[in-house]
C-alpha cells in the first residue's frame, strides 16, 4: 500500500503548509525588525531539516517511511516556530530594557510615568505568559499552533510597547541634557558661593588684623 501523489500533496497542504507560512511570516517579521538584518540560525536549521524530511518522504519506497518523514517534517516546523517566537520575544524585551536603561528614573517618572505603573507590569505579565507557553510547548506530531497564537499576541504587545517608548526618546534626550546642565549650574553656584564666602571672610579677617 502506498499513498497517492494526491494524498501526499493533501498532507502537505493541510498539515505542513499552514504551519510553514505562519512560522515563515514571523521569521521574516523578526528579521525585518532587526536593525542588523540578522538571520536566526536556530529556526533556519529546523527549516532545513523540514525540507530534508519532505524530500525523503517524496522518494520513500513505502508508506511507513513516507508518513514517518512527513511527521518528522511537521515536528521540525514546530521547533522552528518555537525558536523564532522565543528568540524574537527575548530580543524585543532586551530592546525595551536597553532603550530605558539610558535614562534616569527621575526623567522617566517626569516624562513617561506610565512606564512604571503600566508598561513594566505589562512586560512582567508577558514574561509570565511566555514562561508558561515555554514550559508546556508541544513539538510532537499531535501538537497544535495554539501556543504560537499566544506567542504572537505577546510579541505584538512588545512591539507596540517598543514603538511607544521610541516616541519618547527625543524628549528623554532633551530632559537628560537639561538635568545635566541643571546639575552643572547647581554645582557651579555652590562653588561660587563657597569661594565668595571665603573671599569675604578673608577680607574681613584681614581688615581686623587677624591674618
CNS distance restraints for C-alpha pairs under 8 A (distance, minus, plus):
assign (resid   1 and name CA) (resid  62 and name CA) 7.52 0.50 0.50
assign (resid   1 and name CA) (resid  63 and name CA) 6.69 0.50 0.50
assign (resid   2 and name CA) (resid  62 and name CA) 6.18 0.50 0.50
assign (resid   2 and name CA) (resid  63 and name CA) 4.90 0.50 0.50
assign (resid   3 and name CA) (resid   7 and name CA) 5.84 0.50 0.50
assign (resid   3 and name CA) (resid   8 and name CA) 6.36 0.50 0.50
assign (resid   3 and name CA) (resid  63 and name CA) 6.24 0.50 0.50
assign (resid   4 and name CA) (resid   8 and name CA) 6.29 0.50 0.50
assign (resid   5 and name CA) (resid   9 and name CA) 6.15 0.50 0.50
assign (resid   6 and name CA) (resid  10 and name CA) 5.99 0.50 0.50
assign (resid   7 and name CA) (resid  11 and name CA) 6.24 0.50 0.50
assign (resid   8 and name CA) (resid  12 and name CA) 6.53 0.50 0.50
assign (resid   9 and name CA) (resid  13 and name CA) 6.08 0.50 0.50
assign (resid  10 and name CA) (resid  14 and name CA) 6.03 0.50 0.50
assign (resid  11 and name CA) (resid  15 and name CA) 5.45 0.50 0.50
assign (resid  11 and name CA) (resid  16 and name CA) 7.04 0.50 0.50
assign (resid  12 and name CA) (resid  16 and name CA) 4.79 0.50 0.50
assign (resid  12 and name CA) (resid  17 and name CA) 5.80 0.50 0.50
assign (resid  13 and name CA) (resid  17 and name CA) 5.07 0.50 0.50
assign (resid  13 and name CA) (resid  18 and name CA) 7.18 0.50 0.50
assign (resid  14 and name CA) (resid  18 and name CA) 6.84 0.50 0.50
assign (resid  15 and name CA) (resid  19 and name CA) 7.07 0.50 0.50
assign (resid  15 and name CA) (resid  74 and name CA) 7.37 0.50 0.50
assign (resid  16 and name CA) (resid  20 and name CA) 5.90 0.50 0.50
assign (resid  16 and name CA) (resid  73 and name CA) 7.86 0.50 0.50
assign (resid  16 and name CA) (resid  74 and name CA) 6.12 0.50 0.50
assign (resid  16 and name CA) (resid  77 and name CA) 7.83 0.50 0.50
assign (resid  17 and name CA) (resid  21 and name CA) 6.12 0.50 0.50
assign (resid  18 and name CA) (resid  22 and name CA) 6.20 0.50 0.50
assign (resid  19 and name CA) (resid  23 and name CA) 6.24 0.50 0.50
assign (resid  19 and name CA) (resid  77 and name CA) 7.01 0.50 0.50
assign (resid  19 and name CA) (resid  78 and name CA) 7.75 0.50 0.50
assign (resid  19 and name CA) (resid 145 and name CA) 7.56 0.50 0.50
assign (resid  20 and name CA) (resid  24 and name CA) 5.93 0.50 0.50
assign (resid  20 and name CA) (resid  77 and name CA) 6.44 0.50 0.50
assign (resid  21 and name CA) (resid  25 and name CA) 5.94 0.50 0.50
assign (resid  22 and name CA) (resid  26 and name CA) 6.57 0.50 0.50
assign (resid  23 and name CA) (resid  27 and name CA) 6.13 0.50 0.50
assign (resid  23 and name CA) (resid  77 and name CA) 7.68 0.50 0.50
assign (resid  23 and name CA) (resid  80 and name CA) 7.19 0.50 0.50
assign (resid  23 and name CA) (resid  81 and name CA) 5.14 0.50 0.50
assign (resid  23 and name CA) (resid  84 and name CA) 7.45 0.50 0.50
assign (resid  24 and name CA) (resid  28 and name CA) 6.17 0.50 0.50
assign (resid  25 and name CA) (resid  29 and name CA) 6.17 0.50 0.50
assign (resid  26 and name CA) (resid  30 and name CA) 6.06 0.50 0.50
assign (resid  26 and name CA) (resid  84 and name CA) 7.09 0.50 0.50
assign (resid  26 and name CA) (resid  85 and name CA) 7.46 0.50 0.50
assign (resid  27 and name CA) (resid  31 and name CA) 6.26 0.50 0.50
assign (resid  27 and name CA) (resid  40 and name CA) 7.89 0.50 0.50
assign (resid  27 and name CA) (resid  84 and name CA) 5.90 0.50 0.50
assign (resid  28 and name CA) (resid  32 and name CA) 6.02 0.50 0.50
assign (resid  29 and name CA) (resid  33 and name CA) 6.10 0.50 0.50
assign (resid  30 and name CA) (resid  34 and name CA) 6.37 0.50 0.50
assign (resid  30 and name CA) (resid  84 and name CA) 7.70 0.50 0.50
assign (resid  30 and name CA) (resid  88 and name CA) 5.91 0.50 0.50
assign (resid  31 and name CA) (resid  37 and name CA) 5.35 0.50 0.50
assign (resid  31 and name CA) (resid  38 and name CA) 6.03 0.50 0.50
assign (resid  31 and name CA) (resid  39 and name CA) 6.19 0.50 0.50
assign (resid  31 and name CA) (resid  40 and name CA) 7.61 0.50 0.50
assign (resid  32 and name CA) (resid  37 and name CA) 6.15 0.50 0.50
assign (resid  33 and name CA) (resid  37 and name CA) 7.55 0.50 0.50
assign (resid  34 and name CA) (resid  38 and name CA) 6.64 0.50 0.50
assign (resid  39 and name CA) (resid  44 and name CA) 7.81 0.50 0.50
assign (resid  40 and name CA) (resid  44 and name CA) 6.34 0.50 0.50
assign (resid  40 and name CA) (resid  84 and name CA) 7.35 0.50 0.50
assign (resid  41 and name CA) (resid  45 and name CA) 6.21 0.50 0.50
assign (resid  42 and name CA) (resid  46 and name CA) 6.61 0.50 0.50
assign (resid  42 and name CA) (resid  80 and name CA) 7.22 0.50 0.50
assign (resid  42 and name CA) (resid  83 and name CA) 6.39 0.50 0.50
assign (resid  42 and name CA) (resid  84 and name CA) 7.96 0.50 0.50
assign (resid  43 and name CA) (resid  47 and name CA) 6.18 0.50 0.50
assign (resid  43 and name CA) (resid  79 and name CA) 7.28 0.50 0.50
assign (resid  43 and name CA) (resid  80 and name CA) 4.21 0.50 0.50
assign (resid  43 and name CA) (resid  81 and name CA) 7.01 0.50 0.50
assign (resid  43 and name CA) (resid  83 and name CA) 5.46 0.50 0.50
assign (resid  43 and name CA) (resid  84 and name CA) 5.95 0.50 0.50
assign (resid  44 and name CA) (resid  48 and name CA) 6.21 0.50 0.50
assign (resid  44 and name CA) (resid  80 and name CA) 7.14 0.50 0.50
assign (resid  45 and name CA) (resid  49 and name CA) 6.31 0.50 0.50
assign (resid  45 and name CA) (resid  80 and name CA) 7.85 0.50 0.50
assign (resid  46 and name CA) (resid  50 and name CA) 6.16 0.50 0.50
assign (resid  46 and name CA) (resid  76 and name CA) 5.29 0.50 0.50
assign (resid  46 and name CA) (resid  77 and name CA) 6.56 0.50 0.50
assign (resid  46 and name CA) (resid  79 and name CA) 6.54 0.50 0.50
assign (resid  46 and name CA) (resid  80 and name CA) 5.09 0.50 0.50
assign (resid  47 and name CA) (resid  51 and name CA) 6.34 0.50 0.50
assign (resid  47 and name CA) (resid  76 and name CA) 6.84 0.50 0.50
assign (resid  47 and name CA) (resid  77 and name CA) 6.44 0.50 0.50
assign (resid  47 and name CA) (resid  80 and name CA) 6.35 0.50 0.50
assign (resid  48 and name CA) (resid  52 and name CA) 6.17 0.50 0.50
assign (resid  49 and name CA) (resid  53 and name CA) 6.27 0.50 0.50
assign (resid  49 and name CA) (resid  73 and name CA) 7.00 0.50 0.50
assign (resid  49 and name CA) (resid  76 and name CA) 6.48 0.50 0.50
assign (resid  50 and name CA) (resid  54 and name CA) 6.29 0.50 0.50
assign (resid  50 and name CA) (resid  72 and name CA) 7.31 0.50 0.50
assign (resid  50 and name CA) (resid  73 and name CA) 4.25 0.50 0.50
assign (resid  50 and name CA) (resid  74 and name CA) 7.02 0.50 0.50
assign (resid  50 and name CA) (resid  76 and name CA) 5.46 0.50 0.50
assign (resid  50 and name CA) (resid  77 and name CA) 6.28 0.50 0.50
assign (resid  51 and name CA) (resid  55 and name CA) 6.31 0.50 0.50
assign (resid  51 and name CA) (resid  73 and name CA) 6.99 0.50 0.50
assign (resid  52 and name CA) (resid  56 and name CA) 6.25 0.50 0.50
assign (resid  52 and name CA) (resid  73 and name CA) 7.80 0.50 0.50
assign (resid  53 and name CA) (resid  57 and name CA) 5.99 0.50 0.50
assign (resid  53 and name CA) (resid  69 and name CA) 5.01 0.50 0.50
assign (resid  53 and name CA) (resid  70 and name CA) 6.36 0.50 0.50
assign (resid  53 and name CA) (resid  72 and name CA) 6.57 0.50 0.50
assign (resid  53 and name CA) (resid  73 and name CA) 5.31 0.50 0.50
assign (resid  54 and name CA) (resid  58 and name CA) 6.31 0.50 0.50
assign (resid  54 and name CA) (resid  69 and name CA) 6.47 0.50 0.50
assign (resid  54 and name CA) (resid  70 and name CA) 5.89 0.50 0.50
assign (resid  54 and name CA) (resid  73 and name CA) 6.18 0.50 0.50
assign (resid  55 and name CA) (resid  59 and name CA) 6.56 0.50 0.50
assign (resid  56 and name CA) (resid  60 and name CA) 5.94 0.50 0.50
assign (resid  56 and name CA) (resid  66 and name CA) 7.39 0.50 0.50
assign (resid  56 and name CA) (resid  69 and name CA) 6.53 0.50 0.50
assign (resid  57 and name CA) (resid  65 and name CA) 6.64 0.50 0.50
assign (resid  57 and name CA) (resid  66 and name CA) 4.21 0.50 0.50
assign (resid  57 and name CA) (resid  67 and name CA) 7.00 0.50 0.50
assign (resid  57 and name CA) (resid  68 and name CA) 7.73 0.50 0.50
assign (resid  57 and name CA) (resid  69 and name CA) 5.18 0.50 0.50
assign (resid  57 and name CA) (resid  70 and name CA) 6.10 0.50 0.50
assign (resid  58 and name CA) (resid  66 and name CA) 6.86 0.50 0.50
assign (resid  59 and name CA) (resid  66 and name CA) 7.82 0.50 0.50
assign (resid  60 and name CA) (resid  65 and name CA) 5.68 0.50 0.50
assign (resid  60 and name CA) (resid  66 and name CA) 5.27 0.50 0.50
assign (resid  61 and name CA) (resid  65 and name CA) 7.16 0.50 0.50
assign (resid  61 and name CA) (resid  66 and name CA) 7.63 0.50 0.50
assign (resid  62 and name CA) (resid  66 and name CA) 6.30 0.50 0.50
assign (resid  63 and name CA) (resid  67 and name CA) 6.02 0.50 0.50
assign (resid  64 and name CA) (resid  68 and name CA) 5.97 0.50 0.50
assign (resid  65 and name CA) (resid  69 and name CA) 6.10 0.50 0.50
assign (resid  66 and name CA) (resid  70 and name CA) 6.26 0.50 0.50
assign (resid  67 and name CA) (resid  71 and name CA) 6.00 0.50 0.50
assign (resid  68 and name CA) (resid  72 and name CA) 6.20 0.50 0.50
assign (resid  69 and name CA) (resid  73 and name CA) 6.10 0.50 0.50
assign (resid  70 and name CA) (resid  74 and name CA) 6.41 0.50 0.50
assign (resid  71 and name CA) (resid  75 and name CA) 6.40 0.50 0.50
assign (resid  71 and name CA) (resid 141 and name CA) 5.90 0.50 0.50
assign (resid  72 and name CA) (resid  76 and name CA) 6.29 0.50 0.50
assign (resid  72 and name CA) (resid 141 and name CA) 7.51 0.50 0.50
assign (resid  73 and name CA) (resid  77 and name CA) 6.33 0.50 0.50
assign (resid  74 and name CA) (resid  78 and name CA) 6.42 0.50 0.50
assign (resid  74 and name CA) (resid 141 and name CA) 6.48 0.50 0.50
assign (resid  75 and name CA) (resid  79 and name CA) 6.34 0.50 0.50
assign (resid  75 and name CA) (resid 139 and name CA) 5.45 0.50 0.50
assign (resid  75 and name CA) (resid 140 and name CA) 5.57 0.50 0.50
assign (resid  75 and name CA) (resid 141 and name CA) 5.86 0.50 0.50
assign (resid  76 and name CA) (resid  80 and name CA) 6.07 0.50 0.50
assign (resid  76 and name CA) (resid 139 and name CA) 7.78 0.50 0.50
assign (resid  77 and name CA) (resid  81 and name CA) 6.16 0.50 0.50
assign (resid  78 and name CA) (resid  82 and name CA) 6.28 0.50 0.50
assign (resid  78 and name CA) (resid 138 and name CA) 7.95 0.50 0.50
assign (resid  78 and name CA) (resid 139 and name CA) 5.45 0.50 0.50
assign (resid  78 and name CA) (resid 143 and name CA) 7.93 0.50 0.50
assign (resid  78 and name CA) (resid 145 and name CA) 7.97 0.50 0.50
assign (resid  79 and name CA) (resid  83 and name CA) 6.11 0.50 0.50
assign (resid  79 and name CA) (resid 139 and name CA) 6.22 0.50 0.50
assign (resid  80 and name CA) (resid  84 and name CA) 6.16 0.50 0.50
assign (resid  81 and name CA) (resid  85 and name CA) 6.16 0.50 0.50
assign (resid  81 and name CA) (resid 148 and name CA) 7.41 0.50 0.50
assign (resid  82 and name CA) (resid  86 and name CA) 5.87 0.50 0.50
assign (resid  82 and name CA) (resid 148 and name CA) 7.51 0.50 0.50
assign (resid  83 and name CA) (resid  87 and name CA) 5.99 0.50 0.50
assign (resid  84 and name CA) (resid  88 and name CA) 5.94 0.50 0.50
assign (resid  85 and name CA) (resid  89 and name CA) 5.95 0.50 0.50
assign (resid  85 and name CA) (resid 148 and name CA) 7.60 0.50 0.50
assign (resid  85 and name CA) (resid 151 and name CA) 6.24 0.50 0.50
assign (resid  85 and name CA) (resid 152 and name CA) 7.39 0.50 0.50
assign (resid  85 and name CA) (resid 155 and name CA) 7.80 0.50 0.50
assign (resid  86 and name CA) (resid  90 and name CA) 6.11 0.50 0.50
assign (resid  86 and name CA) (resid 151 and name CA) 7.97 0.50 0.50
assign (resid  87 and name CA) (resid  91 and name CA) 6.02 0.50 0.50
assign (resid  88 and name CA) (resid  92 and name CA) 6.13 0.50 0.50
assign (resid  88 and name CA) (resid 155 and name CA) 7.54 0.50 0.50
assign (resid  89 and name CA) (resid  93 and name CA) 6.23 0.50 0.50
assign (resid  89 and name CA) (resid 151 and name CA) 7.91 0.50 0.50
assign (resid  89 and name CA) (resid 154 and name CA) 7.90 0.50 0.50
assign (resid  89 and name CA) (resid 155 and name CA) 5.72 0.50 0.50
assign (resid  89 and name CA) (resid 158 and name CA) 7.61 0.50 0.50
assign (resid  90 and name CA) (resid  94 and name CA) 6.31 0.50 0.50
assign (resid  91 and name CA) (resid  95 and name CA) 6.21 0.50 0.50
assign (resid  92 and name CA) (resid  96 and name CA) 6.30 0.50 0.50
assign (resid  92 and name CA) (resid 155 and name CA) 7.74 0.50 0.50
assign (resid  92 and name CA) (resid 158 and name CA) 6.42 0.50 0.50
assign (resid  92 and name CA) (resid 159 and name CA) 7.02 0.50 0.50
assign (resid  92 and name CA) (resid 162 and name CA) 7.53 0.50 0.50
assign (resid  93 and name CA) (resid  97 and name CA) 6.33 0.50 0.50
assign (resid  93 and name CA) (resid 123 and name CA) 7.89 0.50 0.50
assign (resid  93 and name CA) (resid 158 and name CA) 7.06 0.50 0.50
assign (resid  94 and name CA) (resid  98 and name CA) 5.89 0.50 0.50
assign (resid  95 and name CA) (resid  99 and name CA) 6.03 0.50 0.50
assign (resid  95 and name CA) (resid 162 and name CA) 7.43 0.50 0.50
assign (resid  96 and name CA) (resid 100 and name CA) 6.48 0.50 0.50
assign (resid  96 and name CA) (resid 161 and name CA) 7.66 0.50 0.50
assign (resid  96 and name CA) (resid 162 and name CA) 5.64 0.50 0.50
assign (resid  96 and name CA) (resid 165 and name CA) 7.64 0.50 0.50
assign (resid  97 and name CA) (resid 101 and name CA) 5.99 0.50 0.50
assign (resid  98 and name CA) (resid 102 and name CA) 6.96 0.50 0.50
assign (resid  99 and name CA) (resid 165 and name CA) 7.76 0.50 0.50
assign (resid  99 and name CA) (resid 166 and name CA) 7.89 0.50 0.50
assign (resid 103 and name CA) (resid 107 and name CA) 6.71 0.50 0.50
assign (resid 103 and name CA) (resid 108 and name CA) 6.89 0.50 0.50
assign (resid 103 and name CA) (resid 172 and name CA) 6.96 0.50 0.50
assign (resid 103 and name CA) (resid 176 and name CA) 7.01 0.50 0.50
assign (resid 104 and name CA) (resid 108 and name CA) 6.41 0.50 0.50
assign (resid 104 and name CA) (resid 176 and name CA) 7.69 0.50 0.50
assign (resid 105 and name CA) (resid 109 and name CA) 5.91 0.50 0.50
assign (resid 106 and name CA) (resid 110 and name CA) 6.11 0.50 0.50
assign (resid 107 and name CA) (resid 111 and name CA) 6.02 0.50 0.50
assign (resid 107 and name CA) (resid 112 and name CA) 7.93 0.50 0.50
assign (resid 107 and name CA) (resid 172 and name CA) 6.77 0.50 0.50
assign (resid 107 and name CA) (resid 175 and name CA) 6.53 0.50 0.50
assign (resid 107 and name CA) (resid 176 and name CA) 6.84 0.50 0.50
assign (resid 108 and name CA) (resid 112 and name CA) 5.14 0.50 0.50
assign (resid 108 and name CA) (resid 113 and name CA) 6.31 0.50 0.50
assign (resid 108 and name CA) (resid 115 and name CA) 7.45 0.50 0.50
assign (resid 108 and name CA) (resid 172 and name CA) 7.25 0.50 0.50
assign (resid 109 and name CA) (resid 113 and name CA) 4.40 0.50 0.50
assign (resid 109 and name CA) (resid 114 and name CA) 7.98 0.50 0.50
assign (resid 109 and name CA) (resid 115 and name CA) 7.79 0.50 0.50
assign (resid 109 and name CA) (resid 116 and name CA) 7.49 0.50 0.50
assign (resid 111 and name CA) (resid 171 and name CA) 7.67 0.50 0.50
assign (resid 111 and name CA) (resid 172 and name CA) 7.34 0.50 0.50
assign (resid 112 and name CA) (resid 168 and name CA) 7.67 0.50 0.50
assign (resid 113 and name CA) (resid 117 and name CA) 6.75 0.50 0.50
assign (resid 114 and name CA) (resid 118 and name CA) 4.99 0.50 0.50
assign (resid 114 and name CA) (resid 119 and name CA) 6.28 0.50 0.50
assign (resid 115 and name CA) (resid 119 and name CA) 4.54 0.50 0.50
assign (resid 115 and name CA) (resid 120 and name CA) 5.98 0.50 0.50
assign (resid 116 and name CA) (resid 120 and name CA) 5.46 0.50 0.50
assign (resid 116 and name CA) (resid 121 and name CA) 7.53 0.50 0.50
assign (resid 117 and name CA) (resid 121 and name CA) 6.74 0.50 0.50
assign (resid 118 and name CA) (resid 122 and name CA) 6.22 0.50 0.50
assign (resid 119 and name CA) (resid 123 and name CA) 6.20 0.50 0.50
assign (resid 119 and name CA) (resid 161 and name CA) 7.24 0.50 0.50
assign (resid 120 and name CA) (resid 124 and name CA) 6.28 0.50 0.50
assign (resid 121 and name CA) (resid 125 and name CA) 6.21 0.50 0.50
assign (resid 122 and name CA) (resid 126 and name CA) 6.21 0.50 0.50
assign (resid 123 and name CA) (resid 127 and name CA) 6.23 0.50 0.50
assign (resid 123 and name CA) (resid 158 and name CA) 7.56 0.50 0.50
assign (resid 124 and name CA) (resid 128 and name CA) 6.29 0.50 0.50
assign (resid 125 and name CA) (resid 129 and name CA) 6.30 0.50 0.50
assign (resid 126 and name CA) (resid 130 and name CA) 6.20 0.50 0.50
assign (resid 126 and name CA) (resid 154 and name CA) 6.00 0.50 0.50
assign (resid 127 and name CA) (resid 131 and name CA) 6.03 0.50 0.50
assign (resid 128 and name CA) (resid 132 and name CA) 6.38 0.50 0.50
assign (resid 129 and name CA) (resid 133 and name CA) 6.38 0.50 0.50
assign (resid 129 and name CA) (resid 150 and name CA) 7.90 0.50 0.50
assign (resid 130 and name CA) (resid 134 and name CA) 6.00 0.50 0.50
assign (resid 130 and name CA) (resid 150 and name CA) 7.84 0.50 0.50
assign (resid 130 and name CA) (resid 151 and name CA) 6.69 0.50 0.50
assign (resid 130 and name CA) (resid 154 and name CA) 7.82 0.50 0.50
assign (resid 131 and name CA) (resid 135 and name CA) 6.12 0.50 0.50
assign (resid 132 and name CA) (resid 136 and name CA) 6.28 0.50 0.50
assign (resid 133 and name CA) (resid 137 and name CA) 5.67 0.50 0.50
assign (resid 133 and name CA) (resid 147 and name CA) 6.22 0.50 0.50
assign (resid 133 and name CA) (resid 150 and name CA) 7.73 0.50 0.50
assign (resid 133 and name CA) (resid 151 and name CA) 7.83 0.50 0.50
assign (resid 137 and name CA) (resid 147 and name CA) 7.07 0.50 0.50
assign (resid 138 and name CA) (resid 142 and name CA) 7.98 0.50 0.50
assign (resid 138 and name CA) (resid 143 and name CA) 5.28 0.50 0.50
assign (resid 138 and name CA) (resid 144 and name CA) 7.51 0.50 0.50
assign (resid 139 and name CA) (resid 143 and name CA) 5.73 0.50 0.50
assign (resid 145 and name CA) (resid 149 and name CA) 6.67 0.50 0.50
assign (resid 146 and name CA) (resid 150 and name CA) 6.78 0.50 0.50
assign (resid 147 and name CA) (resid 151 and name CA) 6.31 0.50 0.50
assign (resid 148 and name CA) (resid 152 and name CA) 6.04 0.50 0.50
assign (resid 149 and name CA) (resid 153 and name CA) 6.15 0.50 0.50
assign (resid 150 and name CA) (resid 154 and name CA) 6.32 0.50 0.50
assign (resid 151 and name CA) (resid 155 and name CA) 5.99 0.50 0.50
assign (resid 152 and name CA) (resid 156 and name CA) 6.05 0.50 0.50
assign (resid 153 and name CA) (resid 157 and name CA) 6.26 0.50 0.50
assign (resid 154 and name CA) (resid 158 and name CA) 6.19 0.50 0.50
assign (resid 155 and name CA) (resid 159 and name CA) 6.18 0.50 0.50
assign (resid 156 and name CA) (resid 160 and name CA) 6.27 0.50 0.50
assign (resid 157 and name CA) (resid 161 and name CA) 6.22 0.50 0.50
assign (resid 158 and name CA) (resid 162 and name CA) 6.07 0.50 0.50
assign (resid 159 and name CA) (resid 163 and name CA) 6.13 0.50 0.50
assign (resid 160 and name CA) (resid 164 and name CA) 6.03 0.50 0.50
assign (resid 161 and name CA) (resid 165 and name CA) 6.20 0.50 0.50
assign (resid 162 and name CA) (resid 166 and name CA) 6.24 0.50 0.50
assign (resid 163 and name CA) (resid 167 and name CA) 6.56 0.50 0.50
assign (resid 164 and name CA) (resid 168 and name CA) 7.15 0.50 0.50
assign (resid 165 and name CA) (resid 169 and name CA) 6.68 0.50 0.50
assign (resid 168 and name CA) (resid 172 and name CA) 6.15 0.50 0.50
assign (resid 169 and name CA) (resid 173 and name CA) 6.13 0.50 0.50
assign (resid 170 and name CA) (resid 174 and name CA) 6.40 0.50 0.50
assign (resid 171 and name CA) (resid 175 and name CA) 6.16 0.50 0.50
assign (resid 172 and name CA) (resid 176 and name CA) 6.02 0.50 0.50
assign (resid 173 and name CA) (resid 177 and name CA) 6.32 0.50 0.50
assign (resid 174 and name CA) (resid 178 and name CA) 6.12 0.50 0.50
assign (resid 175 and name CA) (resid 179 and name CA) 6.03 0.50 0.50
assign (resid 176 and name CA) (resid 180 and name CA) 6.20 0.50 0.50
assign (resid 177 and name CA) (resid 181 and name CA) 6.28 0.50 0.50
assign (resid 178 and name CA) (resid 182 and name CA) 6.11 0.50 0.50
assign (resid 179 and name CA) (resid 183 and name CA) 6.18 0.50 0.50
assign (resid 180 and name CA) (resid 184 and name CA) 6.21 0.50 0.50
assign (resid 181 and name CA) (resid 185 and name CA) 6.05 0.50 0.50
assign (resid 182 and name CA) (resid 186 and name CA) 6.10 0.50 0.50
assign (resid 183 and name CA) (resid 187 and name CA) 6.05 0.50 0.50
assign (resid 184 and name CA) (resid 188 and name CA) 5.93 0.50 0.50
assign (resid 185 and name CA) (resid 189 and name CA) 5.90 0.50 0.50
assign (resid 186 and name CA) (resid 190 and name CA) 6.11 0.50 0.50
assign (resid 187 and name CA) (resid 191 and name CA) 6.20 0.50 0.50
assign (resid 188 and name CA) (resid 192 and name CA) 6.13 0.50 0.50
assign (resid 189 and name CA) (resid 193 and name CA) 6.04 0.50 0.50
assign (resid 190 and name CA) (resid 194 and name CA) 6.13 0.50 0.50
assign (resid 191 and name CA) (resid 195 and name CA) 6.08 0.50 0.50
assign (resid 192 and name CA) (resid 196 and name CA) 5.86 0.50 0.50
assign (resid 193 and name CA) (resid 197 and name CA) 5.92 0.50 0.50
assign (resid 194 and name CA) (resid 198 and name CA) 6.14 0.50 0.50
assign (resid 195 and name CA) (resid 199 and name CA) 6.14 0.50 0.50
assign (resid 196 and name CA) (resid 200 and name CA) 6.13 0.50 0.50
assign (resid 197 and name CA) (resid 201 and name CA) 6.01 0.50 0.50
assign (resid 198 and name CA) (resid 202 and name CA) 5.95 0.50 0.50
assign (resid 199 and name CA) (resid 203 and name CA) 6.09 0.50 0.50
assign (resid 200 and name CA) (resid 204 and name CA) 6.20 0.50 0.50
assign (resid 201 and name CA) (resid 205 and name CA) 6.16 0.50 0.50
assign (resid 202 and name CA) (resid 206 and name CA) 6.01 0.50 0.50
assign (resid 202 and name CA) (resid 211 and name CA) 7.96 0.50 0.50
assign (resid 203 and name CA) (resid 207 and name CA) 6.21 0.50 0.50
assign (resid 204 and name CA) (resid 208 and name CA) 6.23 0.50 0.50
assign (resid 205 and name CA) (resid 209 and name CA) 6.19 0.50 0.50
assign (resid 205 and name CA) (resid 210 and name CA) 5.14 0.50 0.50
assign (resid 205 and name CA) (resid 211 and name CA) 5.97 0.50 0.50
assign (resid 206 and name CA) (resid 210 and name CA) 5.79 0.50 0.50
assign (resid 206 and name CA) (resid 211 and name CA) 5.11 0.50 0.50
